[in-house]
Structures are given as structure tokens and as C-alpha cells.
Amino acid sequence: MITNYKQIGSKVFSRFKNIPEKAFYDYYYFYQHHFDQIVKLEYDEYVEIKFNYIEALYKLDKYSLFYTQADAFLSELINHRLFNERQQAIFEKILYYKAEAYKNENKIEEACKIYAELVKWKSGNKEYSRKLFSNLFQTAQINQQDKIALVVAFLLSSLVITGVSVFIITPFYPQFKETMNAFRNLVFAGGILSFIGLQLMYFRKAKQEMNRMLKKNDEFS
């Protein structure tokens, strides 16, 4: 009976290998259709098929099922006695997909937590650091949206002053034209400086939060 399972498994894995790359619907339906046989495969073969199934869920935007399957598989990988280089790479890739899925659903806080784990685990991977910082920067922008009103007020004021200068001051009060132009330029510069100041503030907040998250990861590692 065991030998028969292995023969079935070998056939199943051979069919799996014949699925074209990026044929995500095929991977999805293959796993669903052959589940009973897949779980009886040798561990390495099972891991490869399960990974492609979970990757397909992510690529097909089946996020609810993806989260459930990904969490179960991550636990399975980390708790198995065999955790070689290939399985570590799969573990890392699924974590990355999970972070990206959270980001795609605007669950930025959850995405940042996973990016922080990846940065800690793969400190040499600059992409993870960039993605963590980018999402924290976006969070800082969202949390400080009210402050952008100051920039908008400056820029709108400069437009209003320009209109007043063109249609009222220049035709009727030309002696005040230079003064109005100088005032407009001052207001416009105020808007630009406010915008730059806000970006620097967002940068600082994102950097501080990134350092805090990585330090927190250090404390729990």
C-alpha cells in the first residue's frame, strides 16, 4: 500500500512539473483536485507543490484563503525537523507575499510588522528595508494629513494673489504691481518650504518608527 502511494505521488509530482510557469489557475486547481495524493508525497515534493499553490492564491488575489493557508504552511515549515536552504527561501518568499498582500489591502501596519521581521532576518536585503521605510513614510503622511492643508492654503493664496495682480492691480494700480508680485512670491515660497518641511517631518517619523520596530524585534529575538 505504501509503495502504491509513492507511485501515485511520483505521477502527481511529474504532472505538477509539467504545469507552465506562472499558470497560477492551473496550480490552484491542480492542488484542489489532487489534494489527497499531494499530502502523501515525500516532504520535499509536497513543499514544492504547496508553495506553488499558496503563491497562486496570492497572485490570484484570493487573500482570505491565502492568509489561512500561508499561516498554516509557515508553521508547518518552521516546526519540521528539515528546514534546509530551499525551505528557508520558501518561508521567506511566503512572508514577503503576506506583507505585500496586506499592503495591497491597505493594511499597512500589518505589512510593516512583517517587513520588519524580514529586515531583521535578512539584514543585507535592501529591498525589504526600502519597503518597510516606504510604508512607514506613507503611514506618517496619512496620520498627518491635516498638516497638508497649510501647504494647500499657501499655494491657493499665491494663485489668488496672481489673479488679483493680473486683473485688478496691473490695470488700475500699476504702482503696486511690484509689491504684489513680491508678496505672491513670498507666499508661494512659504508653500514650497512648508511642503519640504512636511516631507522632512514624515522622513524623521518613519525613520524613528523603523528603528523602534527593529529594536523591538531585537528584544524578542
C-alpha positions in Angstrom: 0.0 0.0 0.0 2.8 2.4 0.9 4.6 1.6 -2.4 1.4 2.3 -4.3 1.1 5.7 -2.6 4.7 6.5 -3.7 3.9 5.5 -7.3 0.8 7.7 -7.3 2.9 10.5 -5.7 5.6 10.3 -8.4 3.0 10.6 -11.1 1.3 13.5 -9.4 4.7 15.3 -9.0 5.6 14.7 -12.6 2.3 16.2 -13.7 2.9 19.1 -11.4 6.3 19.8 -13.0 4.6 19.9 -16.4 2.4 22.9 -15.5 3.7 26.0 -17.3 5.4 28.7 -15.2 3.0 31.4 -13.9 0.0 29.3 -14.8 -1.5 30.2 -11.5 -5.0 29.0 -12.2 -3.6 25.6 -13.1 -1.5 25.4 -9.9 -4.6 26.4 -7.9 -6.9 23.8 -9.5 -4.2 21.1 -9.5 -3.8 21.4 -5.8 -7.5 21.3 -5.2 -8.0 18.3 -7.4 -5.0 16.2 -6.2 -5.0 17.2 -2.5 -5.5 13.7 -1.2 -2.5 12.5 -3.1 -0.3 15.5 -2.6 -0.4 15.2 1.2 1.1 11.6 0.8 4.1 12.8 -1.2 7.7 12.9 0.0 8.1 16.1 2.1 10.3 17.9 -0.5 7.8 17.3 -3.2 4.9 18.2 -1.0 6.6 21.5 0.0 7.1 22.5 -3.7 3.5 21.9 -4.7 2.1 23.6 -1.6 4.3 26.6 -2.1 3.2 27.0 -5.7 -0.4 26.6 -4.6 0.0 29.4 -2.0 1.8 31.6 -4.5 -1.1 31.1 -6.8 -3.6 32.2 -4.1 -1.6 35.4 -3.7 -1.3 36.0 -7.4 -5.0 35.4 -8.0 -5.9 37.9 -5.1 -7.6 35.1 -3.1 -6.3 36.9 0.0 -8.7 35.4 2.6 -7.7 31.8 1.7 -4.1 32.9 1.1 -3.7 34.1 4.7 -5.1 30.9 6.2 -3.1 28.6 4.0 0.1 30.7 4.4 0.0 30.8 8.2 -0.6 27.1 8.4 2.2 26.3 6.0 4.7 28.7 7.6 4.0 27.0 10.9 4.5 23.6 9.2 7.8 24.6 7.7 9.3 26.1 10.8 8.3 23.2 13.0 9.5 20.4 10.7 12.8 18.7 11.5 14.0 19.5 8.0 14.5 23.3 7.3 17.1 23.4 4.6 18.1 26.3 2.4 15.3 25.8 -0.1 12.7 25.6 2.6 14.1 28.8 4.2 13.8 30.5 0.8 10.2 29.4 0.5 9.5 30.5 4.1 11.0 34.0 3.3 9.0 34.3 0.0 5.7 33.5 1.7 6.4 36.1 4.4 7.1 38.6 1.6 3.9 37.7 -0.2 2.0 38.1 3.0 3.4 41.5 3.6 2.5 42.5 0.0 -1.0 41.2 0.3 -1.5 43.3 3.5 -0.2 46.3 1.7 -2.5 45.7 -1.3 -5.4 45.6 1.1 -4.2 48.9 2.8 -3.4 47.0 6.0 -0.1 49.0 6.3 0.5 48.3 10.0 0.4 44.5 9.5 2.6 44.8 6.4 5.2 46.8 8.3 5.4 44.2 11.0 6.3 41.5 8.5 8.7 43.7 6.6 10.4 44.4 10.0 10.8 40.7 10.6 12.2 40.3 7.1 14.7 43.1 7.6 15.8 41.6 10.9 16.2 38.1 9.3 17.8 39.3 6.0 19.6 42.4 7.1 21.5 42.5 3.8 18.4 42.7 1.7 17.9 46.4 0.8 14.6 45.8 -0.8 13.0 44.9 2.5 14.4 47.9 4.2 13.1 50.2 1.4 9.7 48.7 1.5 9.5 49.0 5.3 10.6 52.6 5.2 8.3 53.4 2.3 5.2 52.0 4.1 6.1 53.8 7.3 6.6 57.0 5.4 3.1 56.5 3.9 1.7 55.9 7.3 3.2 59.1 8.6 1.6 61.0 5.7 -1.8 59.5 6.4 -1.6 60.3 10.1 -0.6 63.9 9.4 -3.0 64.7 6.6 -4.3 67.8 8.3 -0.9 69.5 8.1 -1.0 69.3 4.2 -3.8 71.9 4.4 -1.2 74.5 5.3 0.7 73.8 2.1 -2.6 73.9 0.1 -3.5 77.2 1.7 -0.2 78.8 0.8 -0.4 77.6 -2.9 -4.0 78.6 -3.3 -3.3 82.0 -1.8 -0.4 82.6 -4.3 -2.9 81.8 -7.2 -5.4 84.2 -5.8 -2.8 86.9 -5.4 -1.7 86.3 -9.0 -5.3 86.7 -10.2 -5.7 89.9 -8.2 -2.4 91.3 -9.6 -3.3 90.5 -13.2 -6.9 91.6 -13.3 -7.0 94.4 -10.7 -3.6 95.7 -9.6 -1.9 95.9 -13.0 -4.7 97.7 -14.9 -5.8 100.0 -12.1 -3.0 100.3 -9.6 0.2 99.7 -11.5 2.3 101.3 -8.8 1.6 98.4 -6.5 2.4 95.7 -9.1 6.0 95.0 -7.9 4.8 94.9 -4.3 2.1 92.3 -5.2 4.5 90.2 -7.2 6.9 90.2 -4.3 4.1 89.2 -1.9 2.9 86.5 -4.2 6.5 85.1 -4.5 6.8 85.1 -0.7 3.5 83.2 -0.2 4.5 80.7 -2.9 7.9 80.2 -1.3 6.1 79.7 2.0 4.1 76.9 0.4 7.2 75.2 -1.0 9.1 75.5 2.3 6.1 74.1 4.2 5.9 71.1 1.8 9.6 70.4 2.2 9.3 70.7 5.9 6.4 68.2 6.0 8.4 65.7 3.9 11.3 66.0 6.3 9.0 65.5 9.3 7.5 62.4 7.6 11.0 61.1 6.9 12.0 61.6 10.6 8.9 59.9 11.9 9.3 57.0 9.5 12.9 56.6 10.5 12.2 56.7 14.2 9.4 54.1 13.8 11.6 51.9 11.7 14.3 52.0 14.4 11.7 51.3 17.1 10.3 48.3 15.3 13.7 46.8 14.6 14.8 47.3 18.2 11.6 45.7 19.4 12.3 42.7 17.1 15.8 42.5 18.7 14.3 42.4 22.2 12.0 39.5 21.3 14.7 37.6 19.3 
